Amino acid sequence: MSVLIAFLSLIVEFALGYPDWLFRAIGHPVTWFGRLISFLDLRLNRATDPDALRRQRGVEALLFIVLVPAIAGLCVQLVLLWFVPLGWIIAVFLATSLLSQKSLYEHVEAVADALDSGGLDMGRAAVSRIVGRDPETLDRAGVCRAAIESLAENFSDGIVAPAFWTGVGGLAGGAAYKAANTADSMIGHRTPRHEAFGWAAARFDDWINLPASRLTALLIVLASLLVEGADPRGAWQAVRRDAKKHRSPNAGWPEAGMAGALGLALAGPRSYGGIMVDDIFMGEGGRRDVDSGDIRRALKLYRVADYLLIGLFGLVALIAVLVF
């Protein structure tokens, strides 16, 4: 049933997304997890404590952050499936809140539209909504590379991974993943405040994203077989050559696949909060003069890769139904 819920939630979220009226009314699971994480960070992460204690508190906080949504998700799914007629339909709609297929496409497309209609300043404003780097340091090509990198990485973190863990563990698995991933984005940074406290969140997020990042790279390579102008051989070679060179154990896989498929050079040196990160280029040797047209090419590739993901979950769900 879990893999069926994951499959159907992919279809529903692809078509409907997360409605704005619902967000305004009750927020979103990420905002709920964010409040919990902020509360624990404020209460447990004291600058006066030694790093060993802050790391221990970070482990304790992560356990709470993961277990509370997991237990809640498990209880909700059991109640819906055992006691509510057609409760599995409600479970599917709840699971859609863990995905971001529609919003990811719209946010990345908005960067291309902003560049084409309003120039660099509007492009910087649009890309600042989806990336953490300093937008004022980006030229037009930098804005476009940032948008495509965000598309590739968030395809893994925001779609493939939550779908994977929902398929494995139902609402419990999907909610636990989303909470852990939110924790990493909030406290899993190597800053003086979070170097020790966020250590567990960062390492755990690395681990739980391993299967999804590899699957995402494979989906991008396969999609490049079906998208006119994409290079499946280049995508495969870039993944094999560059993915493991990225400073992140996971982000390099989808970024390298996207770079190789489109003949671009992505990642590389960039600035976060005034601090330069000297990272290697994914798709080394590819074009660096990226423009809005390349964003739209990347969106086509993403869309086909997403179709393949939905088809894969549909096949696994069918097999599960026939076997069990």
N, C-alpha and C positions, 0 to 999 in steps of 0.2 A: 504493500500500500504506500510506503514512503516514496518509492521511486515513481509510482503513478502520480502521487501528489506533486512531486518535483516536476514531472513532465507537463502536467496540466497547468501548473502555476507558471511555467515558462510561456505557454501559449497565451494564457490570460493576461499576464503582465506585458507580454509583447504587444498585445492589442490595446490594453487599457492604461498601462502604467500605474502610477500611484496618484489618484485624483487630487487636485489642488484643494478642493473643498474638504476632503478628508484630512489632509495635512493641516489645514487651518483649524479644523475641529478638534483633532486629537493628537496632532503631531505625527511622528514616524518612529518606528522601532529604534532607528539610529539616534534620534533625539532623546528617547527614553534611556537608552544605554549610556548616552553621553552624560546625562544628568547623574546617573549612578557613578560613572567613572570620575566625574568632577568632584562629587561628594567624597569618594574614597581618597582621591588625590589630596584634597584639602585636609581631610582628617588624619590620614596615615603618613603622608609624605612630608616630614618635617626637616627643614634644612639643617637644624641643629643636631640631628641624629647621625651616627656614623653610617658609612655606606653599607656595611654588612647588615645593619638593622633595616635600613631603607630597602635593600634588596629583598630581605625576608618579608617585609610588609608588602612589597610589590607582588611577591608570590601569593601571599594571602589574599590580596586584593583581586588578583587575577582569578583565583579559585572562586571567589564570590561572584565576580563579573560573569564568569562562564557558567557556573552551576545554577545561579538563580534563573536566567533565561532558559537553560536546558530543562530544569525541573518544571518550570511554568509551561514550556512548550510541550513536554511529555504529558503533563496532566491535561492540558487543553485537547491534545490530539486523542488521548484515551477517552475523554468524556464525549468528544464529538463522534468518534467512531463507534463507541459502544452504546451510547445512550441517546444520541440525537439522530432522528431519521434524516438520511441524506447528509449527515454531518460531514462527510468527506468533502462535500462541495464547499462548506465553510472553511475547512482546513486548507483547501486549494487557494481560496481567496486570501487567507491569512498568510500563506507561504509567498504569495506574490509581493508582499511588503518587504521581503528579503532580497528581491531582485531589482535590477535597474537597467533593463534593456532599453526601454523607451526613453528614459530620462538621459541616459548616457549618450544616445544618438542625438537627442535634441540639444544637449549642452555643447557637444563637440561641433555640431552643425552650426550652432549660434556663433562660434568663433569664426568660421569661414564666412558666414553672412556678415558679421560685424566688420571684418577686414575688407570685404568687397564693397560694403555700403558706406562705411564710416572711416576707413583707414586704420592706421596703426594704433592710435589711442583707443578706439573702440575695440579693436582686436585684443589689446592688452587687458582692457576691462573685462571682456568676455572670458578670456583664458584664465584670469585670476580667480574665477569662480570654480575652476576644476583642477587647478594645480597649486602647489604650495611654494613654488619658486618666486623670486622677486620679478614682477611683471615689467617694472620700469627698466630692467636690464636687458629686456628682449627686443631685438629688432623684428622685422616682419617674418623672416625665416625662423627666428627663435620662437615666436608665438606659434607658428604653424607646427614646428617640431614638438613643442610642449603639448599642443592639442592632440597630435597623433600618438605621442607617448602615453598620454593620459587615457586615450581611447584603448590602446593595447593593454595597459596595465589594469585598467578598471574592467575591461572585458573579463580578465581573469579574476580579480578580487571581488567585483561587484555582480558578476553573473555566473561564471563557470563554477567558482568555489562555493557560493551559497547553494547553487543547484546541486552540486556534488554532495555536499554535506547534508542537504535536505533529503536527497536520495538515499543516503546511508542511514540517517537517523531521524527522518521525519522533521516535524516542527522543532523538536528538541535539538537535533543536529544543526539545522539551519539557523536557529536563534543563537545557539552557542557560538557558531562560527561568526555570525554577524557581530555579536558582542565582543568577541576576542579581536576581530579585525578593527572595530571601532576603538578598542583600547589601544591597539598598536598605533593608530593614527593620532591619538590624543596624548599618550604618554610614552610611546615606544621610541623616543628620540634621544640622541646622544647629546643632551644638553646638561648643564650643571644640575638642573632640577630633576631631570628624569633619567640620567645615566644609570643610576642604581635602581630607583623605584620602578622604572619602566623596562628593566632588563628582561624580566619574565614575559611581559606582554610582547616585546619585540621577538624574542626567541620562539615563543609559542606560535605567533603569527607566521614566522618563517616556516615552521614545521607544518602547520595545517594548510598552507598554501602550496606546498610542494606538488601534490597530485594535480591540482587545478592549473598551475602555471605550465606544466608539461603538456597537459591536455589542450590548453589554450594555444600553445605554439603549434601543436599538431593540427588543430582545427584551422589555424591561419594558413598553414602550409597547404592543407587540402583545399581550402577555399580559393587559394591562389591558382589552383588548377581550373577553377570555374569562372574566374573573373578576367575579363578581357584586359590585357595589358599588364597583368600581374605575373610575377616570375616565381613559379613553384621551386625551381632548382635554386634560385638565389635565396629564397626563404629558408629552404632546408640547410643550405650551406651556412647562412648567417646564424641560424640556431645552433648548429654544430660548432661553429667557430667562435661565436661571440657571447652566447648566452651565459656561460659560466664565468666570463670575465667581468660581468656586471657586479657592482658592489652589493647588490641585493641578490640573494640566492634564488629569487623567483621572478623579479621584474624583468630581468634580462631575457627570459624565454619568449614571452609574447612580444616584447619590444624588438628583439632580434628578428623574429619571424615577420613582423610587420615591416621592418626596415628592409630586409632582404626581398620581400615580395614586391615592394614598391620601388626598389632601387635607391633608397634613401639612407642617410647617416643620421641616426637618432641617438638620444642621450648625450654623452660627452660632458664637458665642463659646464656647470651651471651654478647659479647663486640662490641660496636659501637664507633668508633673514640676514643678508649681508655677508654670509659666509660662502666662499666658493667651494664647490665639490668637484674635484678633478676626477671625473669618471671617463671610462673608455667609450668610444663610439660603438653603437650597435649598427651593423651593416657597414663596417669599415670600408671606405672606398666609394660609398654611395654619394648621391648628391646632398649637399648641405643647403643649397639655395631653395628650400622648400617653400611652397606657396599655397594659397587657399585651394587651388585645384587638387593638390596632393591630399589635403584634408578630406575632400570629397571622394577621392579615390580610396582613401583609407576607410571611409564610412561604407563604401560599397563592399570592400573586403570584409569588414566587420559584420555587415548584414548577412552576407553569405555564410560566414563562419558561425554566426548565431543560428541560422537555419540548420546548419549541420549539427550544432549542439542539440537543438530541439529534436531533430531526427534521431540522433543517437539515444537521447533519453526515451523517445517514443519506442525505439527498438528494444531497449532494455526493459521498459515497462511492459511491453507485449510479451517478451520472454518470461518475465516474472509472473504475469497473470496466467500464462499457459502452464507454467511449471508448478506454481503454488495454488 
